[in-house]
Amino acid sequence: MTTRVDTLSHMDKLKPLIGFAMAAHQGLDPTIVRLVEIRASQINGCAVCLAMHSREARQAGESEERIILLDAFRESELYSDRERAALEWTEALTRLEPGGASYEVYANLKAHFSEDEQVKLTLSIGAINAFNRLNVGFRVSPAVLKDVPKAA
């Protein structure tokens, strides 16, 4: 697969999206943010985001088992009800169906997140979906991460 556009050479254009994502994450549980980023990236088939956010999750102490089983979060006891609600919301907003997110999925989200958290989580989902679309559209390879320093 050949990269169509070197997005890193357009960092000046990406900075507002990066800032948007960072602002949306403020006040959210970082573990949930990482799970949401990985789950949306799985759905969208974004290899570079999967590589990056899985690495970040491991560096933050996330278990390999929870990362591997994320696609089956409903069937695994490794995720809390709050994490499941966030992941269901992520799926609903990433795979937009006619009529939008179901009342059932929203009711579950509302049961576990304040209104402020709901807005921040929704903005975070929008941000990762935007990054996924950039990377999938331009066929950005995870190889671009070789030059990105790994956190200690």
Secondary structure, 3 states (H helix, E strand, C coil): CCCCCCHHHHHHHHHHHHHHHHHHHCCCCHHHHHHHHHHHHHHHCCHHHHHHHHHHHHHCCCCHHHHHHHHHCCCCCCCCHHHHHHHHHHHHHHCCCCCCCCHHHHHHHHHHCCHHHHHHHHHHHHHHHHHHHHHHHCCCCHHHHHHCCCCC
